Amino acid sequence: MLFARSGRALLLSAEPRRRQRYVAFDPAGSGARLVLVAVRGEAADRPRELARAVACARRAGALSAWPPGPRPGRSVLVLLPEGRLAAVRAAVAEDFRDRGRPVPRFLNITVAGAARREE
């Protein structure tokens, strides 16, 4: 899962002994976009389809792509230069369409501060 606050993201470690820490993370400030790619289809096929979406996104110019949680689910997060958004979307959609698979949905993510109650 991606835990973030404005300008920072929590860097989670796969190793339990390593400390978790916040790192600089400002996609908009660096000209990047954060997109959630929601993969549809049968549960048994999802890990393979998620891996395929990650590979296609990276080949098309994404800076990074990863599942948003510790276990594979139905989506991946993709960080990409704003100018590569159309190319990445087209490459992933074309790959799925060419294989007769449902085309993933692309949802733009905005990193914002935590919700709070104001009185």
C-alpha positions in Angstrom: 0.0 0.0 0.0 1.2 3.5 -0.7 1.1 5.7 2.4 1.8 9.3 1.5 1.4 12.8 2.6 1.9 15.9 0.5 5.4 15.7 -0.9 6.4 12.5 0.9 5.7 8.8 0.7 6.4 6.0 3.1 9.1 3.7 1.9 8.2 0.2 2.9 10.8 -2.4 3.2 10.4 -6.1 2.3 12.7 -6.9 5.1 11.0 -6.7 8.5 14.2 -5.6 10.3 14.7 -2.5 8.2 13.1 0.8 9.3 10.4 2.3 7.3 10.9 6.0 6.5 9.3 8.8 4.5 11.1 9.8 1.3 10.5 12.8 -1.1 7.7 12.0 -3.4 6.1 14.8 -5.5 5.0 13.5 -8.9 3.3 16.8 -9.9 6.3 18.8 -8.9 8.6 16.7 -10.9 6.4 16.5 -14.0 5.3 12.9 -13.4 1.9 11.2 -13.0 0.8 8.5 -10.8 -1.7 6.1 -12.4 -3.6 3.1 -11.0 -4.0 0.4 -13.7 -6.9 -1.8 -12.7 -6.7 -5.2 -14.4 -9.9 -7.1 -15.0 -10.4 -10.8 -15.6 -10.3 -14.2 -13.8 -8.6 -14.3 -10.4 -6.3 -17.2 -11.5 -5.0 -15.1 -14.4 -4.4 -11.8 -12.5 -0.8 -12.3 -11.3 0.3 -13.0 -14.9 -1.8 -10.1 -16.3 -0.5 -7.7 -13.6 3.1 -8.7 -14.5 2.3 -8.2 -18.2 0.8 -4.7 -17.5 4.0 -3.8 -15.5 6.2 -4.9 -18.3 4.2 -3.1 -21.0 4.2 0.1 -19.0 7.9 0.0 -18.4 8.7 -0.7 -22.1 6.4 2.3 -23.1 8.3 4.7 -20.8 7.0 4.4 -17.3 9.6 5.2 -14.6 8.3 2.5 -12.3 5.4 0.2 -11.8 4.5 -1.9 -8.8 1.6 -3.6 -7.0 0.1 -1.3 -4.3 0.1 -3.9 -1.6 2.1 -6.8 -0.1 0.0 -9.4 -2.1 -1.0 -9.2 -5.7 -4.5 -7.8 -6.2 -6.2 -6.4 -9.2 -4.1 -3.4 -9.9 -0.6 -1.8 -10.2 0.6 1.7 -9.6 2.5 3.3 -12.4 4.8 6.3 -12.1 5.5 7.9 -15.5 6.6 11.2 -17.0 3.5 13.2 -17.8 4.4 13.3 -21.5 4.4 9.4 -21.7 0.8 9.0 -20.3 -0.8 8.5 -23.7 1.9 6.1 -24.9 1.8 4.0 -21.8 -2.0 3.8 -21.8 -2.0 2.9 -25.5 0.7 0.2 -25.1 -1.0 -1.6 -22.2 -4.4 -1.4 -23.8 -3.1 -2.7 -27.2 -1.4 -5.6 -25.5 -4.5 -6.7 -23.7 -6.8 -6.0 -26.7 -4.5 -8.0 -29.0 -4.7 -11.0 -26.7 -8.5 -10.8 -26.4 -8.3 -9.7 -22.7 -10.4 -7.0 -21.1 -8.6 -3.7 -21.4 -7.4 -2.4 -17.9 -8.9 0.8 -16.6 -6.5 3.7 -16.0 -7.2 6.0 -13.0 -5.2 9.1 -12.2 -4.0 9.4 -8.6 -3.5 12.7 -6.9 -1.2 12.6 -3.9 -2.6 14.9 -1.1 -2.3 15.5 2.5 -4.2 13.4 5.1 -7.8 14.1 5.8 -8.5 16.0 8.9 -11.5 17.4 10.8 -11.8 21.2 11.0 -14.1 22.8 13.5 
